[in-house]
Amino acid sequence: MSEVKITVKKNGPLLVDGPFELKDHDGNAIAVPRQPCALCRCGASANKPFCDGTHSKIGFDAAAAVVPESKE
């Protein structure tokens, strides 16, 4: 079976490497332009859901670690 690897970049995007499907909120497929694929975490990309580097311009500061007691 093929393996997908997701790497959280410090104050940056999620890098997704390996075969995967990306769909929008309506279930429509979104073409993935390259592998690995960088997905936006800061919410400011002009090319959502993909990262365009805006996080570095706006000073995006992600959580340092997972917060176990956080809830959805």
N, C-alpha and C positions, 0 to 999 in steps of 0.2 A: 504494500500500500504506500502511496506517495505521502510525504509528510509536509505539512505547512508549518513554517516557523514565523512567529510574530515577535519582533524585538521592539521594546519601548525605548526610544531615543530620549536622552535627558533634555527636557524642555523643547522637545521636537515631536516629530510624527511617530506613528506606528509603522514599522517596516514589515511588510508581509511578503514572505518568500515561499514559493511553492504553488502548486495548483489550487485555486480556490475560485468560487463564484462570488461576485459582488452584485447585490441587487438594491434598488431604491426602495422607498417606503411603500410603493405600489407593487413591488415584486418584479419590476422590470430589470433585466440584466443591464449592468453598466460595464462597458468595455474597459479592461485594465490595460493601460498603455505600455507598461513595461514591468519586468520582474527584476529585483524586488519592487514592490509597489509601496509608495509612501502615503499613508492615510493621515489626514489632518486631525490633530487633537486640540488645537487652539481655538477653532471655530472661526478664524478670520481669513482663511484661504479664499481667494477669488475663484478657485478651481475645485471646490468641494465635490466629492469627498476626498479629493487628492490634496496633498500638501504642495504649496507653491513657495514655501520659504518665509511666508509672512510672520510666522512665530518669532523669528529672529528680529524682525523690524518692530514688533509690538512689545517685546520683552516678555513673552509668554513664560510663565513660571509654573511648571507642573508640580503636583504633589511629589515629595521626595520619595515616598513609599506608599504601598497599599495601606489603607486604613481599615483594619478588620471590622471595626464597629460601625462603619458607614453602611447606610441602607439605601436601596434604590428609591 
